[in-house]
Amino acid sequence: MKKLIISMAVVVSMVLTGSIVFAGQGKAIVPLWQTDARTTSGVSTVIYITNIVPNDIEVDVTFYDNSGAVYTTGVSYVNFISSNTQLGGNTTGYVHMVGNTTIEYGYAVIEWKNSTGNDDTVALVAHALVSRVTNSSPYRDGRFAVPVNNGMPF
């Protein structure tokens, strides 16, 4: 009993003195991305990510191909800051994927965490679009949406 009371006192003391910091973080799955850059058509994926809190958020997007390997080909970041590792407060950025000469597909994981000690419970909302465009006449364009986290903040 005495050990339990001492253990509880140590935990309470650590929480009250700030020895334990609970920084906000979260993640969501993008269930599908696809790219293709054959000569007759092109498929690309854009993942829009919005920071819904006023402070900067550290963001990491990891793509996995259909075999589960990390995929980095043709990935570019737009409106991210700090070498594409953060989204500014209340801003939207996107990650654009263009293909090579073969059809590639898989899933992605978006992870975030507070960079300034804030304790946000949610910080991002995201949505993806896969687009297909033909490169010759008659030109055709088609898109489909890929919801992320059912459209809910995470």
N, C-alpha and C positions, 0 to 999 in steps of 0.2 A: 504494500500500500504506500509505504514511504517513497519507494522508487517511482511509482506512478505520479505521485504529487510533485516530486522533484522534476521528473520529465516534463510534466505539464507546465510547470513554472518556467523551465528553460525555453520551451516553445513560445509561451506567451511573452517572455522577455525578448526573444529574438524578433518576434513580430512587432512589438512595441518600439524597439530600438531601430528597426529598419534593417536588421541583419538578413531578413528574408524579403526579397523584392518580388512582387507578383506583377510582372509586366504582361500586357495584353499580347495575344498572339492567336493565330488561327490559320486554317487552310481549307481549300476546296479542290475538288476534282473537276477538270474539264474532260468530259467523257469521250470526246473525239476531236482529233485534228486530222487534216488530210492535205497533202500537197502532191502536185504532178505538173511537170513542165515539158510534156511531150510537144512535138512540133505542131500538132493539130489543135491542142487545147491546153489550158492551164488551170490548175486548181490551187488556191491558196487559202490560208486560214488566218483570221484576225481575231485576237482575244482582247476585248476592251475591258480595262480594269479601272474602277473609280474608287478613289480614296474619299470616304464619306465623313472623315473627321478633320478638324482644323490643323492637326500636326502632321509632320512628315512621317511616313510609314516605310519600313524596310520591306521590300517585296522580292520574292524569289519565284521564278517560274521555271519548272523543270519539265522538259518534254521527254516522253518515252515512246519508242517505236513499237510496232506490233510484236516484237520479240521481247520487249521489256528493257532494251538497252537505252541509255540516255541518248537523245537526239539533239544535235545542235546546228545542223546544216540549214542555211537560209533563214535564220532567226534574227530579226531586228527589233529594236525597242524604240518607241516614239513617245516623247514627253515624260520620260523617266529622268531622274536626276542622280547625282553621285555615281557616275559610271554605270548607269542602268540598274541600280540596286534600290532606289527609293522612288516613291511617288510623293509629290508635295501635297500639303494639306488641301483638301477639297478640289483636287485635280483629277483629270482622266488621262490615262495613257493607253497605249495599245502595243501588243506584241504581234508582229506580222511574220508569217512563215510563207516562204515561196519554195517551190520544189526544184528538184534537179530533173533528170530525164526519166525517172521511174515513179510509179505511184508509191507514196509513203503515207503511213497513217499510224495513229496511236492515241495516247491520252496524255494529259498534262496535269501537274499539281501546282497550284498557286499557294504559296505560304507567305505569311506576313508576321511581323512583330513590331512592337513599338521601339523606336530608336531613342527616345528621350525620357524613359521612365514613366510615361503615361500608362494607364491601365484601361485601355479601351476594350470593351467586350466584343465589339465588332468594328471593323475598319474599312472593309472593301466590299464592293459588289462587282460582279463580272458577268460578261456575256460573250459568246463566240459566234462568228459567222464563217461558214465555209462557202467559197465562191468558185464558180467554174465559168470560164470564158473561152469561146472558140477563137482561134487565131486566124481564121480564114472565112471568107464569105460563104454562106450567110452567117453573120456573126450572131452568136447566142450568148446569153448571160443568165446564170441561175445562181441562187443563193439559198442556203438553209441555215436556220438558227440552231445553235447548240447551247441550251441553257446551262448555267453554272450555278450549282447550289439552289436549284429551283427559283432562281431570281432573287433569293434572299441574301441579305448581308451576312458576311462571315468574318 
